[in-house]
Amino acid sequence: MVRAFIFLNVAPSAEADVLQHLKAIDAVEEAYVSYGVYDLIIRVKAETAEQLKGIVTGKVRSTNGVLSTLTLMMIEEQADQNIFPNKIEK
């Protein structure tokens, strides 16, 4: 299993629409609105790095309103639970 955090910059006032769209993607485990350099942060999972690439390029980056992304692929899991306390409801 491959996991990654994806930090997104979105068009002004598009946060809610983009967040709703991303939450509907099966691979998205967590999704948050943030303040600062990035507007949204999501955590995704995939079976392989190649599948992760397809999710990032084919689903996340192609979402209307997404301006740019930064993907951080996890190489080792240190905890048996989510590091963020709140899970998204789809």
N, CA, C and O atoms as a CHARMM CRD file, in Angstrom:
* protein
*
  360
    1    1 MET  N      0.85100  -1.18000   0.00000 PROA 1      0.00000
    2    1 MET  CA     0.00000   0.00000   0.00000 PROA 1      0.00000
    3    1 MET  C      0.89900   1.24600   0.00000 PROA 1      0.00000
    4    1 MET  O      1.86300   1.33200   0.76000 PROA 1      0.00000
    5    2 VAL  N      0.56700   2.18100  -0.84800 PROA 2      0.00000
    6    2 VAL  CA     1.28900   3.44100  -0.97100 PROA 2      0.00000
    7    2 VAL  C      0.35800   4.55900  -0.51300 PROA 2      0.00000
    8    2 VAL  O     -0.81200   4.59800  -0.89200 PROA 2      0.00000
    9    3 ARG  N      0.88300   5.46100   0.29800 PROA 3      0.00000
   10    3 ARG  CA     0.09400   6.61200   0.74800 PROA 3      0.00000
   11    3 ARG  C      0.87100   7.88600   0.45900 PROA 3      0.00000
   12    3 ARG  O      2.10000   7.88300   0.39300 PROA 3      0.00000
   13    4 ALA  N      0.12400   8.98400   0.28700 PROA 4      0.00000
   14    4 ALA  CA     0.75500  10.28000   0.04000 PROA 4      0.00000
   15    4 ALA  C     -0.12800  11.38500   0.59400 PROA 4      0.00000
   16    4 ALA  O     -1.35200  11.26700   0.64100 PROA 4      0.00000
   17    5 PHE  N      0.51800  12.44900   1.00900 PROA 5      0.00000
   18    5 PHE  CA    -0.17700  13.69100   1.31800 PROA 5      0.00000
   19    5 PHE  C     -0.05100  14.57400   0.09300 PROA 5      0.00000
   20    5 PHE  O      1.02400  14.68300  -0.49600 PROA 5      0.00000
   21    6 ILE  N     -1.14600  15.19900  -0.28800 PROA 6      0.00000
   22    6 ILE  CA    -1.13300  16.11000  -1.42400 PROA 6      0.00000
   23    6 ILE  C     -1.59700  17.47200  -0.93400 PROA 6      0.00000
   24    6 ILE  O     -2.68600  17.60700  -0.37700 PROA 6      0.00000
   25    7 PHE  N     -0.76200  18.47200  -1.14600 PROA 7      0.00000
   26    7 PHE  CA    -1.06500  19.85400  -0.77500 PROA 7      0.00000
   27    7 PHE  C     -1.52300  20.55700  -2.05200 PROA 7      0.00000
   28    7 PHE  O     -0.86800  20.46300  -3.09000 PROA 7      0.00000
   29    8 LEU  N     -2.65200  21.26200  -1.96600 PROA 8      0.00000
   30    8 LEU  CA    -3.24600  21.86000  -3.16100 PROA 8      0.00000
   31    8 LEU  C     -3.43400  23.35900  -3.02900 PROA 8      0.00000
   32    8 LEU  O     -3.81200  23.86800  -1.97400 PROA 8      0.00000
   33    9 ASN  N     -3.16300  24.05300  -4.12100 PROA 9      0.00000
   34    9 ASN  CA    -3.55800  25.45100  -4.27700 PROA 9      0.00000
   35    9 ASN  C     -4.75800  25.43700  -5.20400 PROA 9      0.00000
   36    9 ASN  O     -4.73600  24.80100  -6.25800 PROA 9      0.00000
   37   10 VAL  N     -5.80700  26.14300  -4.80300 PROA 10     0.00000
   38   10 VAL  CA    -7.02200  26.17000  -5.62000 PROA 10     0.00000
   39   10 VAL  C     -7.39200  27.60500  -5.95600 PROA 10     0.00000
   40   10 VAL  O     -6.90200  28.55200  -5.33900 PROA 10     0.00000
   41   11 ALA  N     -8.26100  27.74700  -6.93700 PROA 11     0.00000
   42   11 ALA  CA    -8.72000  29.07400  -7.34700 PROA 11     0.00000
   43   11 ALA  C     -9.43400  29.75800  -6.18200 PROA 11     0.00000
   44   11 ALA  O    -10.03200  29.08700  -5.34100 PROA 11     0.00000
   45   12 PRO  N     -9.37400  31.08800  -6.12900 PROA 12     0.00000
   46   12 PRO  CA   -10.04100  31.81500  -5.04600 PROA 12     0.00000
   47   12 PRO  C    -11.51900  31.42600  -4.93800 PROA 12     0.00000
   48   12 PRO  O    -12.22900  31.35300  -5.94100 PROA 12     0.00000
   49   13 SER  N    -11.95500  31.18300  -3.73100 PROA 13     0.00000
   50   13 SER  CA   -13.33400  30.82300  -3.39300 PROA 13     0.00000
   51   13 SER  C    -13.76300  29.46200  -3.92000 PROA 13     0.00000
   52   13 SER  O    -14.95500  29.15600  -3.91200 PROA 13     0.00000
   53   14 ALA  N    -12.82200  28.63100  -4.37900 PROA 14     0.00000
   54   14 ALA  CA   -13.17100  27.30500  -4.90700 PROA 14     0.00000
   55   14 ALA  C    -12.94500  26.18900  -3.89400 PROA 14     0.00000
   56   14 ALA  O    -13.17200  25.02000  -4.20600 PROA 14     0.00000
   57   15 GLU  N    -12.50600  26.52800  -2.69700 PROA 15     0.00000
   58   15 GLU  CA   -12.14600  25.50300  -1.70900 PROA 15     0.00000
   59   15 GLU  C    -13.26400  24.49400  -1.45900 PROA 15     0.00000
   60   15 GLU  O    -13.03100  23.28600  -1.49500 PROA 15     0.00000
   61   16 ALA  N    -14.46100  24.97900  -1.20900 PROA 16     0.00000
   62   16 ALA  CA   -15.57100  24.07800  -0.86000 PROA 16     0.00000
   63   16 ALA  C    -15.91100  23.13600  -2.00500 PROA 16     0.00000
   64   16 ALA  O    -16.10700  21.94200  -1.77800 PROA 16     0.00000
   65   17 ASP  N    -15.98500  23.64200  -3.21800 PROA 17     0.00000
   66   17 ASP  CA   -16.31300  22.80000  -4.37700 PROA 17     0.00000
   67   17 ASP  C    -15.22900  21.76300  -4.64200 PROA 17     0.00000
   68   17 ASP  O    -15.52400  20.59600  -4.90000 PROA 17     0.00000
   69   18 VAL  N    -13.98000  22.19400  -4.57700 PROA 18     0.00000
   70   18 VAL  CA   -12.87300  21.26500  -4.81500 PROA 18     0.00000
   71   18 VAL  C    -12.84100  20.20700  -3.71100 PROA 18     0.00000
   72   18 VAL  O    -12.64500  19.02400  -3.99100 PROA 18     0.00000
   73   19 LEU  N    -13.03000  20.62500  -2.47000 PROA 19     0.00000
   74   19 LEU  CA   -13.01800  19.69000  -1.34700 PROA 19     0.00000
   75   19 LEU  C    -14.10400  18.62600  -1.52400 PROA 19     0.00000
   76   19 LEU  O    -13.83500  17.44000  -1.33400 PROA 19     0.00000
   77   20 GLN  N    -15.30500  19.02600  -1.87800 PROA 20     0.00000
   78   20 GLN  CA   -16.40000  18.07400  -2.08200 PROA 20     0.00000
   79   20 GLN  C    -16.06900  17.09000  -3.19900 PROA 20     0.00000
   80   20 GLN  O    -16.33900  15.89500  -3.07400 PROA 20     0.00000
   81   21 HSD  N    -15.49000  17.58200  -4.28300 PROA 21     0.00000
   82   21 HSD  CA   -15.11900  16.70600  -5.39300 PROA 21     0.00000
   83   21 HSD  C    -14.05200  15.70000  -4.95500 PROA 21     0.00000
   84   21 HSD  O    -14.15400  14.51100  -5.25700 PROA 21     0.00000
   85   22 LEU  N    -13.03600  16.17500  -4.24900 PROA 22     0.00000
   86   22 LEU  CA   -11.94500  15.29500  -3.82900 PROA 22     0.00000
   87   22 LEU  C    -12.41500  14.25000  -2.82900 PROA 22     0.00000
   88   22 LEU  O    -11.95100  13.11100  -2.86900 PROA 22     0.00000
   89   23 LYS  N    -13.32400  14.61400  -1.93700 PROA 23     0.00000
   90   23 LYS  CA   -13.84100  13.66700  -0.95200 PROA 23     0.00000
   91   23 LYS  C    -14.58800  12.51200  -1.60700 PROA 23     0.00000
   92   23 LYS  O    -14.71700  11.44400  -1.00900 PROA 23     0.00000
   93   24 ALA  N    -15.07600  12.70800  -2.81000 PROA 24     0.00000
   94   24 ALA  CA   -15.81300  11.66600  -3.52900 PROA 24     0.00000
   95   24 ALA  C    -14.88700  10.64100  -4.20000 PROA 24     0.00000
   96   24 ALA  O    -15.35100   9.60100  -4.66700 PROA 24     0.00000
   97   25 ILE  N    -13.59600  10.92700  -4.24700 PROA 25     0.00000
   98   25 ILE  CA   -12.62500  10.00100  -4.84300 PROA 25     0.00000
   99   25 ILE  C    -12.32800   8.90800  -3.81600 PROA 25     0.00000
  100   25 ILE  O    -11.93600   9.20100  -2.68700 PROA 25     0.00000
  101   26 ASP  N    -12.51400   7.66000  -4.20800 PROA 26     0.00000
  102   26 ASP  CA   -12.33600   6.53400  -3.27500 PROA 26     0.00000
  103   26 ASP  C    -10.96500   6.50400  -2.61200 PROA 26     0.00000
  104   26 ASP  O    -10.85500   6.11700  -1.44900 PROA 26     0.00000
  105   27 ALA  N     -9.93300   6.89800  -3.31800 PROA 27     0.00000
  106   27 ALA  CA    -8.57200   6.83300  -2.79400 PROA 27     0.00000
  107   27 ALA  C     -8.29000   7.88100  -1.71700 PROA 27     0.00000
  108   27 ALA  O     -7.29500   7.76800  -1.00200 PROA 27     0.00000
  109   28 VAL  N     -9.14000   8.89100  -1.59000 PROA 28     0.00000
  110   28 VAL  CA    -8.92100   9.95200  -0.60300 PROA 28     0.00000
  111   28 VAL  C     -9.37600   9.46300   0.76900 PROA 28     0.00000
  112   28 VAL  O    -10.55300   9.16700   0.97700 PROA 28     0.00000
  113   29 GLU  N     -8.42300   9.38500   1.70200 PROA 29     0.00000
  114   29 GLU  CA    -8.71000   8.93200   3.06400 PROA 29     0.00000
  115   29 GLU  C     -9.06200  10.08600   3.99700 PROA 29     0.00000
  116   29 GLU  O     -9.90900   9.93900   4.87900 PROA 29     0.00000
  117   30 GLU  N     -8.42500  11.21400   3.80600 PROA 30     0.00000
  118   30 GLU  CA    -8.65400  12.38600   4.65000 PROA 30     0.00000
  119   30 GLU  C     -8.56800  13.63200   3.77800 PROA 30     0.00000
  120   30 GLU  O     -7.85800  13.64700   2.77300 PROA 30     0.00000
  121   31 ALA  N     -9.29600  14.67900   4.17100 PROA 31     0.00000
  122   31 ALA  CA    -9.27800  15.92600   3.40800 PROA 31     0.00000
  123   31 ALA  C     -9.52500  17.09500   4.35500 PROA 31     0.00000
  124   31 ALA  O    -10.40700  17.03600   5.21200 PROA 31     0.00000
  125   32 TYR  N     -8.74200  18.15500   4.19300 PROA 32     0.00000
  126   32 TYR  CA    -8.80800  19.30300   5.09400 PROA 32     0.00000
  127   32 TYR  C     -8.64600  20.60900   4.33300 PROA 32     0.00000
  128   32 TYR  O     -7.89100  20.68500   3.36400 PROA 32     0.00000
  129   33 VAL  N     -9.35700  21.63100   4.77600 PROA 33     0.00000
  130   33 VAL  CA    -9.09900  23.00000   4.33900 PROA 33     0.00000
  131   33 VAL  C     -8.00700  23.51900   5.25400 PROA 33     0.00000
  132   33 VAL  O     -8.03200  23.26100   6.45800 PROA 33     0.00000
  133   34 SER  N     -7.04900  24.24500   4.70000 PROA 34     0.00000
  134   34 SER  CA    -5.96500  24.78100   5.53400 PROA 34     0.00000
  135   34 SER  C     -5.73400  26.24900   5.20900 PROA 34     0.00000
  136   34 SER  O     -6.16600  26.74900   4.17000 PROA 34     0.00000
  137   35 TYR  N     -5.05600  26.91800   6.10200 PROA 35     0.00000
  138   35 TYR  CA    -4.67600  28.31000   5.90400 PROA 35     0.00000
  139   35 TYR  C     -3.17200  28.37100   5.76100 PROA 35     0.00000
  140   35 TYR  O     -2.45000  27.62000   6.41600 PROA 35     0.00000
  141   36 GLY  N     -2.70100  29.24700   4.92200 PROA 36     0.00000
  142   36 GLY  CA    -1.26900  29.36500   4.70700 PROA 36     0.00000
  143   36 GLY  C     -0.94300  29.23000   3.23200 PROA 36     0.00000
  144   36 GLY  O     -1.70600  29.67700   2.37600 PROA 36     0.00000
  145   37 VAL  N      0.18100  28.61800   2.93900 PROA 37     0.00000
  146   37 VAL  CA     0.65400  28.49600   1.56300 PROA 37     0.00000
  147   37 VAL  C     -0.29100  27.63400   0.72800 PROA 37     0.00000
  148   37 VAL  O     -0.51700  27.92800  -0.44600 PROA 37     0.00000
  149   38 TYR  N     -0.84300  26.57900   1.31800 PROA 38     0.00000
  150   38 TYR  CA    -1.73600  25.66900   0.60000 PROA 38     0.00000
  151   38 TYR  C     -3.15700  25.80900   1.11300 PROA 38     0.00000
  152   38 TYR  O     -3.38100  26.11000   2.28600 PROA 38     0.00000
  153   39 ASP  N     -4.11300  25.58600   0.22500 PROA 39     0.00000
  154   39 ASP  CA    -5.52300  25.75200   0.55800 PROA 39     0.00000
  155   39 ASP  C     -6.17500  24.47500   1.07300 PROA 39     0.00000
  156   39 ASP  O     -7.05200  24.52500   1.93500 PROA 39     0.00000
  157   40 LEU  N     -5.74900  23.33500   0.54700 PROA 40     0.00000
  158   40 LEU  CA    -6.30500  22.04500   0.93200 PROA 40     0.00000
  159   40 LEU  C     -5.18300  21.04200   1.11600 PROA 40     0.00000
  160   40 LEU  O     -4.13500  21.13800   0.47900 PROA 40     0.00000
  161   41 ILE  N     -5.41500  20.07600   1.99900 PROA 41     0.00000
  162   41 ILE  CA    -4.48300  18.96300   2.18700 PROA 41     0.00000
  163   41 ILE  C     -5.31500  17.68900   2.17000 PROA 41     0.00000
  164   41 ILE  O     -6.32400  17.58600   2.86800 PROA 41     0.00000
  165   42 ILE  N     -4.88200  16.71800   1.36700 PROA 42     0.00000
  166   42 ILE  CA    -5.56500  15.43200   1.35200 PROA 42     0.00000
  167   42 ILE  C     -4.55500  14.31800   1.55200 PROA 42     0.00000
  168   42 ILE  O     -3.36900  14.47500   1.26400 PROA 42     0.00000
  169   43 ARG  N     -5.04500  13.18900   2.05100 PROA 43     0.00000
  170   43 ARG  CA    -4.22000  11.99200   2.14600 PROA 43     0.00000
  171   43 ARG  C     -4.87200  10.94200   1.25800 PROA 43     0.00000
  172   43 ARG  O     -6.06800  10.67300   1.37600 PROA 43     0.00000
  173   44 VAL  N     -4.08500  10.35600   0.37800 PROA 44     0.00000
  174   44 VAL  CA    -4.60000   9.35600  -0.54200 PROA 44     0.00000
  175   44 VAL  C     -3.85400   8.03900  -0.36200 PROA 44     0.00000
  176   44 VAL  O     -2.73200   7.99900   0.14300 PROA 44     0.00000
  177   45 LYS  N     -4.51200   6.96300  -0.79200 PROA 45     0.00000
  178   45 LYS  CA    -3.86700   5.64500  -0.75600 PROA 45     0.00000
  179   45 LYS  C     -4.02200   4.98600  -2.11000 PROA 45     0.00000
  180   45 LYS  O     -4.97800   5.24800  -2.84100 PROA 45     0.00000
  181   46 ALA  N     -3.07200   4.12800  -2.43300 PROA 46     0.00000
  182   46 ALA  CA    -3.09900   3.37900  -3.68300 PROA 46     0.00000
  183   46 ALA  C     -2.36200   2.06100  -3.46400 PROA 46     0.00000
  184   46 ALA  O     -1.58800   1.92100  -2.51700 PROA 46     0.00000
  185   47 GLU  N     -2.60800   1.10300  -4.34500 PROA 47     0.00000
  186   47 GLU  CA    -1.92400  -0.18900  -4.24400 PROA 47     0.00000
  187   47 GLU  C     -0.46200  -0.08700  -4.65500 PROA 47     0.00000
  188   47 GLU  O      0.39400  -0.75200  -4.07200 PROA 47     0.00000
  189   48 THR  N     -0.16600   0.75200  -5.66800 PROA 48     0.00000
  190   48 THR  CA     1.19600   0.87100  -6.18300 PROA 48     0.00000
  191   48 THR  C      1.52600   2.34400  -6.43600 PROA 48     0.00000
  192   48 THR  O      0.63900   3.19600  -6.46300 PROA 48     0.00000
  193   49 ALA  N      2.79800   2.62200  -6.61900 PROA 49     0.00000
  194   49 ALA  CA     3.21800   3.98200  -6.95900 PROA 49     0.00000
  195   49 ALA  C      2.65100   4.39500  -8.31100 PROA 49     0.00000
  196   49 ALA  O      2.30600   5.56000  -8.50700 PROA 49     0.00000
  197   50 GLU  N      2.55400   3.46600  -9.23000 PROA 50     0.00000
  198   50 GLU  CA     1.98600   3.76800 -10.54400 PROA 50     0.00000
  199   50 GLU  C      0.50400   4.13700 -10.42800 PROA 50     0.00000
  200   50 GLU  O      0.03800   5.05400 -11.10400 PROA 50     0.00000
  201   51 GLN  N     -0.22800   3.43100  -9.58100 PROA 51     0.00000
  202   51 GLN  CA    -1.63500   3.76500  -9.34800 PROA 51     0.00000
  203   51 GLN  C     -1.74800   5.13900  -8.67700 PROA 51     0.00000
  204   51 GLN  O     -2.64200   5.91900  -9.00700 PROA 51     0.00000
  205   52 LEU  N     -0.85200   5.43000  -7.74700 PROA 52     0.00000
  206   52 LEU  CA    -0.83800   6.74000  -7.09700 PROA 52     0.00000
  207   52 LEU  C     -0.62100   7.83800  -8.13300 PROA 52     0.00000
  208   52 LEU  O     -1.28900   8.87200  -8.09500 PROA 52     0.00000
  209   53 LYS  N      0.29900   7.61800  -9.04400 PROA 53     0.00000
  210   53 LYS  CA     0.55100   8.58700 -10.12100 PROA 53     0.00000
  211   53 LYS  C     -0.72000   8.85000 -10.91400 PROA 53     0.00000
  212   53 LYS  O     -1.02000   9.99900 -11.24000 PROA 53     0.00000
  213   54 GLY  N     -1.46500   7.80300 -11.22600 PROA 54     0.00000
  214   54 GLY  CA    -2.71100   7.95500 -11.95500 PROA 54     0.00000
  215   54 GLY  C     -3.75300   8.74100 -11.17700 PROA 54     0.00000
  216   54 GLY  O     -4.49100   9.53700 -11.75800 PROA 54     0.00000
  217   55 ILE  N     -3.82100   8.52800  -9.88400 PROA 55     0.00000
  218   55 ILE  CA    -4.76700   9.26600  -9.04500 PROA 55     0.00000
  219   55 ILE  C     -4.41000  10.74700  -9.01600 PROA 55     0.00000
  220   55 ILE  O     -5.27700  11.60900  -9.16100 PROA 55     0.00000
  221   56 VAL  N     -3.11900  11.03200  -8.82500 PROA 56     0.00000
  222   56 VAL  CA    -2.67700  12.43100  -8.74800 PROA 56     0.00000
  223   56 VAL  C     -2.90100  13.13800 -10.07800 PROA 56     0.00000
  224   56 VAL  O     -3.48200  14.22200 -10.11700 PROA 56     0.00000
  225   57 THR  N     -2.44800  12.53700 -11.15000 PROA 57     0.00000
  226   57 THR  CA    -2.54000  13.21900 -12.44700 PROA 57     0.00000
  227   57 THR  C     -3.92800  13.13200 -13.06800 PROA 57     0.00000
  228   57 THR  O     -4.39000  14.09800 -13.67600 PROA 57     0.00000
  229   58 GLY  N     -4.59900  11.99700 -12.92700 PROA 58     0.00000
  230   58 GLY  CA    -5.86900  11.80500 -13.59100 PROA 58     0.00000
  231   58 GLY  C     -7.08900  12.27200 -12.82700 PROA 58     0.00000
  232   58 GLY  O     -8.11600  12.58300 -13.43100 PROA 58     0.00000
  233   59 LYS  N     -6.99300  12.32400 -11.50600 PROA 59     0.00000
  234   59 LYS  CA    -8.16400  12.69100 -10.70500 PROA 59     0.00000
  235   59 LYS  C     -7.97200  13.98500  -9.93000 PROA 59     0.00000
  236   59 LYS  O     -8.83000  14.86600  -9.98200 PROA 59     0.00000
  237   60 VAL  N     -6.86500  14.11400  -9.21400 PROA 60     0.00000
  238   60 VAL  CA    -6.67200  15.28700  -8.35700 PROA 60     0.00000
  239   60 VAL  C     -6.32400  16.52300  -9.18600 PROA 60     0.00000
  240   60 VAL  O     -7.01600  17.53800  -9.10400 PROA 60     0.00000
  241   61 ARG  N     -5.27000  16.44600  -9.97300 PROA 61     0.00000
  242   61 ARG  CA    -4.83900  17.62100 -10.74800 PROA 61     0.00000
  243   61 ARG  C     -5.83500  18.04600 -11.81200 PROA 61     0.00000
  244   61 ARG  O     -5.86500  19.21300 -12.20400 PROA 61     0.00000
  245   62 SER  N     -6.65000  17.11000 -12.28400 PROA 62     0.00000
  246   62 SER  CA    -7.62400  17.44700 -13.31200 PROA 62     0.00000
  247   62 SER  C     -8.91700  18.03600 -12.74400 PROA 62     0.00000
  248   62 SER  O     -9.80900  18.41600 -13.50300 PROA 62     0.00000
  249   63 THR  N     -9.02000  18.11300 -11.42800 PROA 63     0.00000
  250   63 THR  CA   -10.21400  18.67800 -10.79700 PROA 63     0.00000
  251   63 THR  C    -10.32500  20.16200 -11.11200 PROA 63     0.00000
  252   63 THR  O     -9.36400  20.91300 -10.94400 PROA 63     0.00000
  253   64 ASN  N    -11.49400  20.57900 -11.56500 PROA 64     0.00000
  254   64 ASN  CA   -11.73300  21.98600 -11.87500 PROA 64     0.00000
  255   64 ASN  C    -11.48900  22.84100 -10.63000 PROA 64     0.00000
  256   64 ASN  O    -12.06000  22.57800  -9.57200 PROA 64     0.00000
  257   65 GLY  N    -10.65000  23.85200 -10.75800 PROA 65     0.00000
  258   65 GLY  CA   -10.33600  24.73800  -9.64700 PROA 65     0.00000
  259   65 GLY  C     -8.98500  24.47900  -9.01000 PROA 65     0.00000
  260   65 GLY  O     -8.48600  25.32500  -8.26700 PROA 65     0.00000
  261   66 VAL  N     -8.37000  23.31700  -9.28500 PROA 66     0.00000
  262   66 VAL  CA    -7.03600  23.02200  -8.75100 PROA 66     0.00000
  263   66 VAL  C     -6.00800  23.74000  -9.61500 PROA 66     0.00000
  264   66 VAL  O     -5.95400  23.54900 -10.83000 PROA 66     0.00000
  265   67 LEU  N     -5.18700  24.57600  -8.96300 PROA 67     0.00000
  266   67 LEU  CA    -4.17300  25.34200  -9.68700 PROA 67     0.00000
  267   67 LEU  C     -2.80600  24.66200  -9.66500 PROA 67     0.00000
  268   67 LEU  O     -2.08700  24.67100 -10.66400 PROA 67     0.00000
  269   68 SER  N     -2.44900  24.06800  -8.51200 PROA 68     0.00000
  270   68 SER  CA    -1.16600  23.37800  -8.40200 PROA 68     0.00000
  271   68 SER  C     -1.21600  22.40800  -7.23200 PROA 68     0.00000
  272   68 SER  O     -2.04700  22.53000  -6.33200 PROA 68     0.00000
  273   69 THR  N     -0.29600  21.43200  -7.26700 PROA 69     0.00000
  274   69 THR  CA    -0.22300  20.44000  -6.19500 PROA 69     0.00000
  275   69 THR  C      1.23000  20.18500  -5.80800 PROA 69     0.00000
  276   69 THR  O      2.15500  20.42700  -6.58300 PROA 69     0.00000
  277   70 LEU  N      1.39800  19.69500  -4.59900 PROA 70     0.00000
  278   70 LEU  CA     2.68100  19.19500  -4.11500 PROA 70     0.00000
  279   70 LEU  C      2.38200  17.85000  -3.47300 PROA 70     0.00000
  280   70 LEU  O      1.60700  17.77400  -2.52000 PROA 70     0.00000
  281   71 THR  N      2.99500  16.78600  -3.99100 PROA 71     0.00000
  282   71 THR  CA     2.72300  15.43800  -3.49700 PROA 71     0.00000
  283   71 THR  C      3.90400  14.94600  -2.67900 PROA 71     0.00000
  284   71 THR  O      5.04900  15.00300  -3.12800 PROA 71     0.00000
  285   72 LEU  N      3.62000  14.46100  -1.47500 PROA 72     0.00000
  286   72 LEU  CA     4.63300  13.89600  -0.59100 PROA 72     0.00000
  287   72 LEU  C      4.28300  12.43500  -0.36100 PROA 72     0.00000
  288   72 LEU  O      3.35900  12.12400   0.39000 PROA 72     0.00000
  289   73 MET  N      5.02300  11.53600  -1.00800 PROA 73     0.00000
  290   73 MET  CA     4.75200  10.11100  -0.87600 PROA 73     0.00000
  291   73 MET  C      5.39900   9.58800   0.40500 PROA 73     0.00000
  292   73 MET  O      6.57400   9.84300   0.67100 PROA 73     0.00000
  293   74 MET  N      4.62000   8.85700   1.18900 PROA 74     0.00000
  294   74 MET  CA     5.12200   8.30400   2.44600 PROA 74     0.00000
  295   74 MET  C      5.96400   7.06100   2.14700 PROA 74     0.00000
  296   74 MET  O      5.58500   6.22200   1.33000 PROA 74     0.00000
  297   75 ILE  N      7.11100   6.96000   2.82200 PROA 75     0.00000
  298   75 ILE  CA     7.97300   5.80400   2.59000 PROA 75     0.00000
  299   75 ILE  C      7.94000   4.81100   3.74800 PROA 75     0.00000
  300   75 ILE  O      8.34500   3.65800   3.60100 PROA 75     0.00000
  301   76 GLU  N      7.45500   5.26800   4.89200 PROA 76     0.00000
  302   76 GLU  CA     7.38700   4.38200   6.04500 PROA 76     0.00000
  303   76 GLU  C      6.30100   4.89100   6.97700 PROA 76     0.00000
  304   76 GLU  O      6.21300   6.08700   7.25600 PROA 76     0.00000
  305   77 GLU  N      5.48300   3.97500   7.45100 PROA 77     0.00000
  306   77 GLU  CA     4.42200   4.35800   8.37500 PROA 77     0.00000
  307   77 GLU  C      4.91300   4.17000   9.79800 PROA 77     0.00000
  308   77 GLU  O      5.45000   3.11600  10.13600 PROA 77     0.00000
  309   78 GLN  N      4.73200   5.18800  10.63800 PROA 78     0.00000
  310   78 GLN  CA     5.22600   5.15800  12.00200 PROA 78     0.00000
  311   78 GLN  C      4.13700   4.92700  13.04400 PROA 78     0.00000
  312   78 GLN  O      4.44000   4.70000  14.21500 PROA 78     0.00000
  313   79 ALA  N      2.88500   4.98100  12.63200 PROA 79     0.00000
  314   79 ALA  CA     1.80000   4.83500  13.59200 PROA 79     0.00000
  315   79 ALA  C      0.76100   3.87300  13.03200 PROA 79     0.00000
  316   79 ALA  O      0.62500   3.72400  11.81800 PROA 79     0.00000
  317   80 ASP  N      0.03600   3.22900  13.92600 PROA 80     0.00000
  318   80 ASP  CA    -1.02600   2.31800  13.52200 PROA 80     0.00000
  319   80 ASP  C     -2.35500   3.03200  13.34300 PROA 80     0.00000
  320   80 ASP  O     -3.35300   2.41200  12.97800 PROA 80     0.00000
  321   81 GLN  N     -2.36900   4.32800  13.59700 PROA 81     0.00000
  322   81 GLN  CA    -3.60100   5.09000  13.46500 PROA 81     0.00000
  323   81 GLN  C     -3.33000   6.35400  12.67400 PROA 81     0.00000
  324   81 GLN  O     -2.17700   6.71400  12.43800 PROA 81     0.00000
  325   82 ASN  N     -4.39700   7.02700  12.26600 PROA 82     0.00000
  326   82 ASN  CA    -4.26300   8.26900  11.51600 PROA 82     0.00000
  327   82 ASN  C     -3.57500   9.32200  12.37500 PROA 82     0.00000
  328   82 ASN  O     -3.80400   9.38800  13.58200 PROA 82     0.00000
  329   83 ILE  N     -2.73000  10.14700  11.75400 PROA 83     0.00000
  330   83 ILE  CA    -2.07900  11.19800  12.51900 PROA 83     0.00000
  331   83 ILE  C     -3.00300  12.37800  12.73300 PROA 83     0.00000
  332   83 ILE  O     -2.78300  13.19600  13.62600 PROA 83     0.00000
  333   84 PHE  N     -4.05000  12.46500  11.90300 PROA 84     0.00000
  334   84 PHE  CA    -5.05000  13.50200  12.09000 PROA 84     0.00000
  335   84 PHE  C     -6.24800  12.87700  12.79300 PROA 84     0.00000
  336   84 PHE  O     -6.63100  11.75700  12.45500 PROA 84     0.00000
  337   85 PRO  N     -6.84000  13.55200  13.74300 PROA 85     0.00000
  338   85 PRO  CA    -7.91100  12.94200  14.53000 PROA 85     0.00000
  339   85 PRO  C     -9.24500  12.77900  13.82200 PROA 85     0.00000
  340   85 PRO  O    -10.04800  11.94500  14.24000 PROA 85     0.00000
  341   86 ASN  N     -9.51400  13.53200  12.77800 PROA 86     0.00000
  342   86 ASN  CA   -10.83900  13.51600  12.14100 PROA 86     0.00000
  343   86 ASN  C    -10.78100  12.83500  10.78500 PROA 86     0.00000
  344   86 ASN  O     -9.95500  13.18300   9.94100 PROA 86     0.00000
  345   87 LYS  N    -11.65900  11.86700  10.58100 PROA 87     0.00000
  346   87 LYS  CA   -11.78100  11.23200   9.26800 PROA 87     0.00000
  347   87 LYS  C    -12.87200  11.93000   8.48800 PROA 87     0.00000
  348   87 LYS  O    -13.80400  12.49000   9.06400 PROA 87     0.00000
  349   88 ILE  N    -12.74900  11.89300   7.17200 PROA 88     0.00000
  350   88 ILE  CA   -13.78100  12.53500   6.35300 PROA 88     0.00000
  351   88 ILE  C    -14.98000  11.62200   6.23300 PROA 88     0.00000
  352   88 ILE  O    -14.85400  10.39800   6.28800 PROA 88     0.00000
  353   89 GLU  N    -16.12500  12.21400   6.07100 PROA 89     0.00000
  354   89 GLU  CA   -17.33900  11.45400   5.80500 PROA 89     0.00000
  355   89 GLU  C    -17.68700  11.65600   4.34400 PROA 89     0.00000
  356   89 GLU  O    -17.82700  12.78500   3.87600 PROA 89     0.00000
  357   90 LYS  N    -17.82300  10.55800   3.63600 PROA 90     0.00000
  358   90 LYS  CA   -18.11800  10.65300   2.20200 PROA 90     0.00000
  359   90 LYS  C    -19.59100  10.64500   1.96200 PROA 90     0.00000
  360   90 LYS  O    -20.03000  10.71800   0.81400 PROA 90     0.00000
